[in-house]
């Protein structure tokens, strides 16, 4: 078995998104291009309908 499990980025529940294309980007890209990327909080709240 390799040491990696899944696609966890270790970013503390945040994910980067390009403000231009809307695509998800790596945290390293967010740090390189702060004016064209945003960090979004990845909420794990379940949506329950009442």
N, CA, C, O and CB atoms as a CASP TS submission, in Angstrom:
PFRMAT TS
TARGET T0000
AUTHOR 0000-0000-0000
METHOD Language model
MODEL 1
PARENT N/A
ATOM      1  N   UNK     1       0.828  -1.196   0.000  1.00  0.00           N
ATOM      2  CA  UNK     1       0.000   0.000   0.000  1.00  0.00           C
ATOM      3  C   UNK     1       0.863   1.247   0.000  1.00  0.00           C
ATOM      4  O   UNK     1       1.916   1.290   0.637  1.00  0.00           O
ATOM      5  CB  UNK     1      -0.937   0.005   1.204  1.00  0.00           C
ATOM      6  N   UNK     2       0.409   2.256  -0.718  1.00  0.00           N
ATOM      7  CA  UNK     2       1.133   3.519  -0.702  1.00  0.00           C
ATOM      8  C   UNK     2       0.682   4.337   0.500  1.00  0.00           C
ATOM      9  O   UNK     2      -0.327   4.017   1.129  1.00  0.00           O
ATOM     10  CB  UNK     2       0.912   4.305  -2.020  1.00  0.00           C
ATOM     11  N   UNK     3       1.418   5.379   0.817  1.00  0.00           N
ATOM     12  CA  UNK     3       1.118   6.204   1.982  1.00  0.00           C
ATOM     13  C   UNK     3      -0.038   7.153   1.786  1.00  0.00           C
ATOM     14  O   UNK     3      -0.524   7.739   2.753  1.00  0.00           O
ATOM     15  CB  UNK     3       2.312   6.978   2.359  1.00  0.00           C
ATOM     16  N   UNK     4      -0.494   7.322   0.553  1.00  0.00           N
ATOM     17  CA  UNK     4      -1.569   8.286   0.301  1.00  0.00           C
ATOM     18  C   UNK     4      -2.928   7.608   0.378  1.00  0.00           C
ATOM     19  O   UNK     4      -3.107   6.486  -0.095  1.00  0.00           O
ATOM     20  CB  UNK     4      -1.387   8.951  -1.072  1.00  0.00           C
ATOM     21  N   UNK     5      -3.874   8.303   0.976  1.00  0.00           N
ATOM     22  CA  UNK     5      -5.239   7.804   1.028  1.00  0.00           C
ATOM     23  C   UNK     5      -6.174   8.907   0.572  1.00  0.00           C
ATOM     24  O   UNK     5      -6.291   9.928   1.249  1.00  0.00           O
ATOM     25  CB  UNK     5      -5.608   7.314   2.454  1.00  0.00           C
ATOM     26  N   UNK     6      -6.827   8.734  -0.530  1.00  0.00           N
ATOM     27  CA  UNK     6      -7.787   9.710  -1.022  1.00  0.00           C
ATOM     28  C   UNK     6      -7.139  10.954  -1.598  1.00  0.00           C
ATOM     29  O   UNK     6      -5.939  10.984  -1.872  1.00  0.00           O
ATOM     30  CB  UNK     6      -8.713  10.100   0.075  1.00  0.00           C
ATOM     31  N   UNK     7      -7.966  11.987  -1.777  1.00  0.00           N
ATOM     32  CA  UNK     7      -7.479  13.236  -2.355  1.00  0.00           C
ATOM     33  C   UNK     7      -7.556  14.369  -1.344  1.00  0.00           C
ATOM     34  O   UNK     7      -8.060  15.446  -1.663  1.00  0.00           O
ATOM     35  CB  UNK     7      -8.280  13.594  -3.607  1.00  0.00           C
ATOM     36  N   UNK     8      -7.068  14.147  -0.143  1.00  0.00           N
ATOM     37  CA  UNK     8      -7.110  15.206   0.847  1.00  0.00           C
ATOM     38  C   UNK     8      -5.967  16.170   0.604  1.00  0.00           C
ATOM     39  O   UNK     8      -4.820  15.760   0.422  1.00  0.00           O
ATOM     40  CB  UNK     8      -7.045  14.632   2.270  1.00  0.00           C
ATOM     41  N   UNK     9      -6.286  17.452   0.604  1.00  0.00           N
ATOM     42  CA  UNK     9      -5.270  18.451   0.327  1.00  0.00           C
ATOM     43  C   UNK     9      -4.670  19.020   1.601  1.00  0.00           C
ATOM     44  O   UNK     9      -3.645  19.701   1.554  1.00  0.00           O
ATOM     45  CB  UNK     9      -5.851  19.564  -0.507  1.00  0.00           C
ATOM     46  N   UNK    10      -5.299  18.745   2.744  1.00  0.00           N
ATOM     47  CA  UNK    10      -4.789  19.272   3.987  1.00  0.00           C
ATOM     48  C   UNK    10      -4.925  20.777   4.075  1.00  0.00           C
ATOM     49  O   UNK    10      -4.107  21.434   4.718  1.00  0.00           O
ATOM     50  CB  UNK    10      -3.362  18.882   4.156  1.00  0.00           C
ATOM     51  N   UNK    11      -5.948  21.338   3.437  1.00  0.00           N
ATOM     52  CA  UNK    11      -6.098  22.786   3.376  1.00  0.00           C
ATOM     53  C   UNK    11      -7.024  23.317   4.460  1.00  0.00           C
ATOM     54  O   UNK    11      -7.400  24.489   4.425  1.00  0.00           O
ATOM     55  CB  UNK    11      -6.615  23.194   2.020  1.00  0.00           C
ATOM     56  N   UNK    12      -7.396  22.487   5.412  1.00  0.00           N
ATOM     57  CA  UNK    12      -8.230  22.962   6.498  1.00  0.00           C
ATOM     58  C   UNK    12      -9.677  23.207   6.109  1.00  0.00           C
ATOM     59  O   UNK    12     -10.306  24.113   6.656  1.00  0.00           O
ATOM     60  CB  UNK    12      -7.658  24.203   7.044  1.00  0.00           C
ATOM     61  N   UNK    13     -10.220  22.438   5.189  1.00  0.00           N
ATOM     62  CA  UNK    13     -11.613  22.584   4.809  1.00  0.00           C
ATOM     63  C   UNK    13     -11.873  23.672   3.798  1.00  0.00           C
ATOM     64  O   UNK    13     -13.019  24.085   3.619  1.00  0.00           O
ATOM     65  CB  UNK    13     -12.420  22.840   6.001  1.00  0.00           C
ATOM     66  N   UNK    14     -10.850  24.143   3.141  1.00  0.00           N
ATOM     67  CA  UNK    14     -11.034  25.167   2.114  1.00  0.00           C
ATOM     68  C   UNK    14     -10.669  24.604   0.761  1.00  0.00           C
ATOM     69  O   UNK    14      -9.832  23.709   0.644  1.00  0.00           O
ATOM     70  CB  UNK    14     -10.191  26.416   2.420  1.00  0.00           C
ATOM     71  N   UNK    15     -11.309  25.142  -0.256  1.00  0.00           N
ATOM     72  CA  UNK    15     -10.980  24.737  -1.617  1.00  0.00           C
ATOM     73  C   UNK    15     -10.860  25.994  -2.454  1.00  0.00           C
ATOM     74  O   UNK    15     -11.596  26.961  -2.255  1.00  0.00           O
ATOM     75  CB  UNK    15     -12.053  23.762  -2.206  1.00  0.00           C
ATOM     76  N   UNK    16      -9.941  25.973  -3.376  1.00  0.00           N
ATOM     77  CA  UNK    16      -9.725  27.136  -4.224  1.00  0.00           C
ATOM     78  C   UNK    16     -10.551  27.059  -5.486  1.00  0.00           C
ATOM     79  O   UNK    16     -10.795  25.978  -6.022  1.00  0.00           O
ATOM     80  CB  UNK    16      -8.262  27.270  -4.575  1.00  0.00           C
ATOM     81  N   UNK    17     -10.980  28.216  -5.956  1.00  0.00           N
ATOM     82  CA  UNK    17     -11.749  28.273  -7.199  1.00  0.00           C
ATOM     83  C   UNK    17     -11.274  29.473  -7.996  1.00  0.00           C
ATOM     84  O   UNK    17     -11.045  30.549  -7.444  1.00  0.00           O
ATOM     85  CB  UNK    17     -13.286  28.358  -6.919  1.00  0.00           C
ATOM     86  N   UNK    18     -11.129  29.279  -9.295  1.00  0.00           N
ATOM     87  CA  UNK    18     -10.741  30.371 -10.180  1.00  0.00           C
ATOM     88  C   UNK    18     -11.915  31.313 -10.365  1.00  0.00           C
ATOM     89  O   UNK    18     -13.030  30.873 -10.647  1.00  0.00           O
ATOM     90  CB  UNK    18     -10.253  29.834 -11.543  1.00  0.00           C
ATOM     91  N   UNK    19     -11.671  32.615 -10.208  1.00  0.00           N
ATOM     92  CA  UNK    19     -12.725  33.606 -10.410  1.00  0.00           C
ATOM     93  C   UNK    19     -13.021  33.796 -11.890  1.00  0.00           C
ATOM     94  O   UNK    19     -14.075  34.324 -12.244  1.00  0.00           O
ATOM     95  CB  UNK    19     -12.332  34.941  -9.777  1.00  0.00           C
ATOM     96  N   UNK    20     -12.118  33.381 -12.749  1.00  0.00           N
ATOM     97  CA  UNK    20     -12.293  33.560 -14.191  1.00  0.00           C
ATOM     98  C   UNK    20     -13.070  32.390 -14.787  1.00  0.00           C
ATOM     99  O   UNK    20     -14.077  32.590 -15.466  1.00  0.00           O
ATOM    100  CB  UNK    20     -10.927  33.702 -14.889  1.00  0.00           C
ATOM    101  N   UNK    21     -12.603  31.174 -14.533  1.00  0.00           N
ATOM    102  CA  UNK    21     -13.217  29.998 -15.159  1.00  0.00           C
ATOM    103  C   UNK    21     -14.253  29.322 -14.277  1.00  0.00           C
ATOM    104  O   UNK    21     -15.133  28.626 -14.785  1.00  0.00           O
ATOM    105  CB  UNK    21     -12.154  29.003 -15.524  1.00  0.00           C
ATOM    106  N   UNK    22     -14.167  29.512 -12.963  1.00  0.00           N
ATOM    107  CA  UNK    22     -15.086  28.845 -12.045  1.00  0.00           C
ATOM    108  C   UNK    22     -14.656  27.442 -11.686  1.00  0.00           C
ATOM    109  O   UNK    22     -15.357  26.747 -10.951  1.00  0.00           O
ATOM    110  CB  UNK    22     -16.451  28.801 -12.636  1.00  0.00           C
ATOM    111  N   UNK    23     -13.517  27.016 -12.190  1.00  0.00           N
ATOM    112  CA  UNK    23     -13.031  25.661 -11.906  1.00  0.00           C
ATOM    113  C   UNK    23     -12.276  25.624 -10.590  1.00  0.00           C
ATOM    114  O   UNK    23     -11.747  26.635 -10.128  1.00  0.00           O
ATOM    115  CB  UNK    23     -12.130  25.160 -13.043  1.00  0.00           C
ATOM    116  N   UNK    24     -12.237  24.431  -9.990  1.00  0.00           N
ATOM    117  CA  UNK    24     -11.468  24.245  -8.775  1.00  0.00           C
ATOM    118  C   UNK    24      -9.985  24.229  -9.103  1.00  0.00           C
ATOM    119  O   UNK    24      -9.563  23.674 -10.118  1.00  0.00           O
ATOM    120  CB  UNK    24     -11.880  22.951  -8.060  1.00  0.00           C
ATOM    121  N   UNK    25      -9.198  24.849  -8.224  1.00  0.00           N
ATOM    122  CA  UNK    25      -7.751  24.897  -8.403  1.00  0.00           C
ATOM    123  C   UNK    25      -7.080  24.491  -7.098  1.00  0.00           C
ATOM    124  O   UNK    25      -7.715  24.458  -6.044  1.00  0.00           O
ATOM    125  CB  UNK    25      -7.286  26.313  -8.850  1.00  0.00           C
ATOM    126  N   UNK    26      -5.794  24.184  -7.182  1.00  0.00           N
ATOM    127  CA  UNK    26      -5.035  23.789  -6.005  1.00  0.00           C
ATOM    128  C   UNK    26      -4.762  25.007  -5.126  1.00  0.00           C
ATOM    129  O   UNK    26      -4.806  26.147  -5.587  1.00  0.00           O
ATOM    130  CB  UNK    26      -3.714  23.109  -6.413  1.00  0.00           C
ATOM    131  N   UNK    27      -4.479  24.741  -3.847  1.00  0.00           N
ATOM    132  CA  UNK    27      -4.159  25.824  -2.928  1.00  0.00           C
ATOM    133  C   UNK    27      -2.879  26.544  -3.333  1.00  0.00           C
ATOM    134  O   UNK    27      -2.728  27.736  -3.066  1.00  0.00           O
ATOM    135  CB  UNK    27      -4.027  25.288  -1.513  1.00  0.00           C
ATOM    136  N   UNK    28      -1.958  25.833  -3.973  1.00  0.00           N
ATOM    137  CA  UNK    28      -0.733  26.486  -4.443  1.00  0.00           C
ATOM    138  C   UNK    28      -1.052  27.511  -5.524  1.00  0.00           C
ATOM    139  O   UNK    28      -0.394  28.548  -5.612  1.00  0.00           O
ATOM    140  CB  UNK    28       0.266  25.445  -4.978  1.00  0.00           C
ATOM    141  N   UNK    29      -2.055  27.226  -6.343  1.00  0.00           N
ATOM    142  CA  UNK    29      -2.483  28.171  -7.375  1.00  0.00           C
ATOM    143  C   UNK    29      -3.133  29.392  -6.742  1.00  0.00           C
ATOM    144  O   UNK    29      -2.939  30.513  -7.211  1.00  0.00           O
ATOM    145  CB  UNK    29      -3.458  27.499  -8.358  1.00  0.00           C
ATOM    146  N   UNK    30      -3.897  29.185  -5.686  1.00  0.00           N
ATOM    147  CA  UNK    30      -4.534  30.299  -4.984  1.00  0.00           C
ATOM    148  C   UNK    30      -3.474  31.230  -4.405  1.00  0.00           C
ATOM    149  O   UNK    30      -3.623  32.451  -4.449  1.00  0.00           O
ATOM    150  CB  UNK    30      -5.464  29.780  -3.866  1.00  0.00           C
ATOM    151  N   UNK    31      -2.406  30.652  -3.863  1.00  0.00           N
ATOM    152  CA  UNK    31      -1.340  31.476  -3.295  1.00  0.00           C
ATOM    153  C   UNK    31      -0.581  32.240  -4.374  1.00  0.00           C
ATOM    154  O   UNK    31      -0.132  33.361  -4.137  1.00  0.00           O
ATOM    155  CB  UNK    31      -0.373  30.610  -2.499  1.00  0.00           C
ATOM    156  N   UNK    32      -0.433  31.645  -5.559  1.00  0.00           N
ATOM    157  CA  UNK    32       0.286  32.313  -6.649  1.00  0.00           C
ATOM    158  C   UNK    32      -0.529  33.404  -7.318  1.00  0.00           C
ATOM    159  O   UNK    32       0.024  34.388  -7.809  1.00  0.00           O
ATOM    160  CB  UNK    32       0.704  31.304  -7.680  1.00  0.00           C
ATOM    161  N   UNK    33      -1.849  33.232  -7.339  1.00  0.00           N
ATOM    162  CA  UNK    33      -2.727  34.166  -8.060  1.00  0.00           C
ATOM    163  C   UNK    33      -3.860  34.650  -7.150  1.00  0.00           C
ATOM    164  O   UNK    33      -5.020  34.310  -7.381  1.00  0.00           O
ATOM    165  CB  UNK    33      -3.313  33.493  -9.331  1.00  0.00           C
ATOM    166  N   UNK    34      -3.542  35.431  -6.129  1.00  0.00           N
ATOM    167  CA  UNK    34      -4.584  35.834  -5.173  1.00  0.00           C
ATOM    168  C   UNK    34      -5.650  36.757  -5.759  1.00  0.00           C
ATOM    169  O   UNK    34      -6.757  36.834  -5.227  1.00  0.00           O
ATOM    170  CB  UNK    34      -3.949  36.515  -4.003  1.00  0.00           C
ATOM    171  N   UNK    35      -5.330  37.455  -6.847  1.00  0.00           N
ATOM    172  CA  UNK    35      -6.309  38.397  -7.400  1.00  0.00           C
ATOM    173  C   UNK    35      -7.332  37.721  -8.307  1.00  0.00           C
ATOM    174  O   UNK    35      -8.388  38.294  -8.578  1.00  0.00           O
ATOM    175  CB  UNK    35      -5.595  39.484  -8.171  1.00  0.00           C
ATOM    176  N   UNK    36      -7.037  36.511  -8.780  1.00  0.00           N
ATOM    177  CA  UNK    36      -7.965  35.845  -9.703  1.00  0.00           C
ATOM    178  C   UNK    36      -8.513  34.531  -9.149  1.00  0.00           C
ATOM    179  O   UNK    36      -9.158  33.774  -9.875  1.00  0.00           O
ATOM    180  CB  UNK    36      -7.275  35.584 -11.025  1.00  0.00           C
ATOM    181  N   UNK    37      -8.258  34.255  -7.860  1.00  0.00           N
ATOM    182  CA  UNK    37      -8.775  33.034  -7.246  1.00  0.00           C
ATOM    183  C   UNK    37      -9.400  33.362  -5.899  1.00  0.00           C
ATOM    184  O   UNK    37      -9.074  34.375  -5.281  1.00  0.00           O
ATOM    185  CB  UNK    37      -7.656  31.982  -7.083  1.00  0.00           C
ATOM    186  N   UNK    38     -10.297  32.498  -5.452  1.00  0.00           N
ATOM    187  CA  UNK    38     -10.938  32.673  -4.151  1.00  0.00           C
ATOM    188  C   UNK    38     -10.911  31.353  -3.400  1.00  0.00           C
ATOM    189  O   UNK    38     -10.908  30.283  -4.008  1.00  0.00           O
ATOM    190  CB  UNK    38     -12.394  33.187  -4.308  1.00  0.00           C
ATOM    191  N   UNK    39     -10.892  31.434  -2.064  1.00  0.00           N
ATOM    192  CA  UNK    39     -11.000  30.255  -1.221  1.00  0.00           C
ATOM    193  C   UNK    39     -12.438  30.123  -0.772  1.00  0.00           C
ATOM    194  O   UNK    39     -13.047  31.098  -0.330  1.00  0.00           O
ATOM    195  CB  UNK    39     -10.040  30.335  -0.007  1.00  0.00           C
ATOM    196  N   UNK    40     -12.982  28.929  -0.881  1.00  0.00           N
ATOM    197  CA  UNK    40     -14.341  28.667  -0.423  1.00  0.00           C
ATOM    198  C   UNK    40     -14.277  27.718   0.755  1.00  0.00           C
ATOM    199  O   UNK    40     -13.448  26.808   0.787  1.00  0.00           O
ATOM    200  CB  UNK    40     -15.220  28.081  -1.561  1.00  0.00           C
ATOM    201  N   UNK    41     -15.148  27.928   1.717  1.00  0.00           N
ATOM    202  CA  UNK    41     -15.238  27.002   2.836  1.00  0.00           C
ATOM    203  C   UNK    41     -16.020  25.779   2.392  1.00  0.00           C
ATOM    204  O   UNK    41     -17.105  25.896   1.821  1.00  0.00           O
ATOM    205  CB  UNK    41     -15.905  27.672   4.069  1.00  0.00           C
ATOM    206  N   UNK    42     -15.467  24.613   2.656  1.00  0.00           N
ATOM    207  CA  UNK    42     -16.132  23.367   2.280  1.00  0.00           C
ATOM    208  C   UNK    42     -16.971  22.913   3.465  1.00  0.00           C
ATOM    209  O   UNK    42     -16.474  22.216   4.349  1.00  0.00           O
ATOM    210  CB  UNK    42     -15.096  22.260   1.858  1.00  0.00           C
ATOM    211  N   UNK    43     -18.232  23.303   3.486  1.00  0.00           N
ATOM    212  CA  UNK    43     -19.102  22.927   4.596  1.00  0.00           C
ATOM    213  C   UNK    43     -19.600  21.501   4.407  1.00  0.00           C
ATOM    214  O   UNK    43     -19.942  21.091   3.298  1.00  0.00           O
ATOM    215  CB  UNK    43     -20.291  23.903   4.716  1.00  0.00           C
ATOM    216  N   UNK    44     -19.635  20.768   5.483  1.00  0.00           N
ATOM    217  CA  UNK    44     -20.085  19.383   5.440  1.00  0.00           C
ATOM    218  C   UNK    44     -21.485  19.240   6.026  1.00  0.00           C
ATOM    219  O   UNK    44     -21.884  18.142   6.416  1.00  0.00           O
ATOM    220  CB  UNK    44     -19.107  18.485   6.191  1.00  0.00           C
ATOM    221  N   UNK    45     -22.224  20.327   6.090  1.00  0.00           N
ATOM    222  CA  UNK    45     -23.570  20.276   6.660  1.00  0.00           C
ATOM    223  C   UNK    45     -24.492  19.480   5.749  1.00  0.00           C
ATOM    224  O   UNK    45     -24.533  19.695   4.538  1.00  0.00           O
ATOM    225  CB  UNK    45     -24.127  21.698   6.879  1.00  0.00           C
ATOM    226  N   UNK    46     -25.217  18.575   6.343  1.00  0.00           N
ATOM    227  CA  UNK    46     -26.145  17.777   5.544  1.00  0.00           C
ATOM    228  C   UNK    46     -27.424  18.567   5.316  1.00  0.00           C
ATOM    229  O   UNK    46     -27.900  19.276   6.202  1.00  0.00           O
ATOM    230  CB  UNK    46     -26.454  16.426   6.236  1.00  0.00           C
ATOM    231  N   UNK    47     -27.967  18.434   4.126  1.00  0.00           N
ATOM    232  CA  UNK    47     -29.200  19.141   3.788  1.00  0.00           C
ATOM    233  C   UNK    47     -30.380  18.200   4.019  1.00  0.00           C
ATOM    234  O   UNK    47     -30.548  17.204   3.316  1.00  0.00           O
ATOM    235  CB  UNK    47     -29.173  19.653   2.307  1.00  0.00           C
ATOM    236  N   UNK    48     -31.182  18.533   5.008  1.00  0.00           N
ATOM    237  CA  UNK    48     -32.348  17.709   5.317  1.00  0.00           C
ATOM    238  C   UNK    48     -33.602  18.474   4.933  1.00  0.00           C
ATOM    239  O   UNK    48     -33.771  19.634   5.310  1.00  0.00           O
ATOM    240  CB  UNK    48     -32.379  17.315   6.822  1.00  0.00           C
ATOM    241  N   UNK    49     -34.465  17.834   4.197  1.00  0.00           N
ATOM    242  CA  UNK    49     -35.732  18.472   3.844  1.00  0.00           C
ATOM    243  C   UNK    49     -36.759  18.186   4.928  1.00  0.00           C
ATOM    244  O   UNK    49     -36.833  17.077   5.458  1.00  0.00           O
ATOM    245  CB  UNK    49     -36.240  17.976   2.464  1.00  0.00           C
ATOM    246  N   UNK    50     -37.549  19.201   5.248  1.00  0.00           N
ATOM    247  CA  UNK    50     -38.547  19.039   6.316  1.00  0.00           C
ATOM    248  C   UNK    50     -39.919  18.840   5.744  1.00  0.00           C
ATOM    249  O   UNK    50     -40.884  18.686   6.494  1.00  0.00           O
ATOM    250  CB  UNK    50     -38.550  20.240   7.245  1.00  0.00           C
TER
END
